[in-house]
Amino acid sequence: MEWTFQDATERFEELIEHALTDGPQRLIFDGDELEIEIRIVEREKWRSARSLKEMILYGPDLSGLDLSRDQSPMREFDWE
């Protein structure tokens, strides 16, 4: 959905609801198009976690995170 700056300020709660349910919302400000995205839900899950285990289990999806190691050889060091 597209919002003018005026509409976004007057109907801010509605803007937030649309962002949470429908995804990113477009905001037009002085002819420039900005895309806003709200990620409050994931942060709240982390804040309510009672343990590290809960943070890992219920935190954000990290399946796309690249945890591979750099396999290049270490640099040589001159001890002299």
C-alpha atoms as one frame of an Amber mdcrd trajectory, in Angstrom:
protein
   0.000   0.000   0.000   1.204   3.541  -0.690   0.909   6.271   1.889   1.428
  10.011   1.638   3.306  11.541   4.532   0.111  13.305   5.606  -1.906  10.059
   5.643   0.870   8.191   7.427   1.005  10.726  10.245  -2.783  10.972  10.602
  -3.345   7.181  10.451  -0.124   5.983  12.079  -1.700   3.059  13.955  -3.248
   1.803  10.718   0.135   2.119   8.983   1.739  -0.010  11.712  -1.005  -2.648
  11.470  -0.620  -2.882   7.681   3.157  -3.168   8.007   2.838  -6.009  10.523
   0.193  -7.923   8.575   0.919  -7.070   4.924   4.655  -6.417   4.988   6.618
  -3.314   3.996   4.634  -0.176   3.276   5.575   2.574   0.824   5.707   6.126
   2.090   5.795   9.089  -0.326   7.504  12.168   1.133   8.002  15.276  -1.013
   7.971  13.197  -4.197  10.561  10.717  -2.903   9.461   7.128  -2.341  10.706
   5.501   0.847  10.110   1.916   1.895   9.626   1.269   5.580   9.625  -2.092
   7.292   8.733  -2.886  10.879  10.456  -5.742  12.708   9.047  -5.271  16.188
   7.690  -8.821  16.486  11.065 -10.594  16.440  12.604  -8.208  18.948   9.714
  -8.753  21.332  10.203 -12.526  21.114  13.823 -12.087  22.178  12.980  -9.702
  25.006  10.457 -12.125  26.490  12.859 -15.088  26.411  13.770 -16.387  29.857
  16.884 -18.280  28.804  19.498 -18.554  26.082  17.754 -21.713  24.888  14.486
 -19.811  24.365  16.339 -17.026  22.556  17.807 -19.555  20.118  14.595 -21.531
  19.659  12.214 -18.597  19.284  14.515 -15.904  17.922  14.802 -14.845  14.299
  15.314 -17.419  11.567  19.057 -17.722  10.991  18.891 -20.554   8.455  20.245
 -18.287   5.692  23.216 -17.157   7.765  26.558 -18.194   6.277  28.726 -19.621
   9.069  31.371 -21.147   6.833  35.003 -20.513   7.691  37.482 -18.775   5.451
  39.621 -21.653   4.170  42.462 -19.486   2.854  45.870 -20.257   4.405  47.038
 -18.127   7.280  49.523 -15.432   6.462  53.140 -16.011   7.218  54.773 -14.086
  10.021  58.452 -13.177  10.269  59.597 -13.638  13.895  62.918 -11.885  13.378
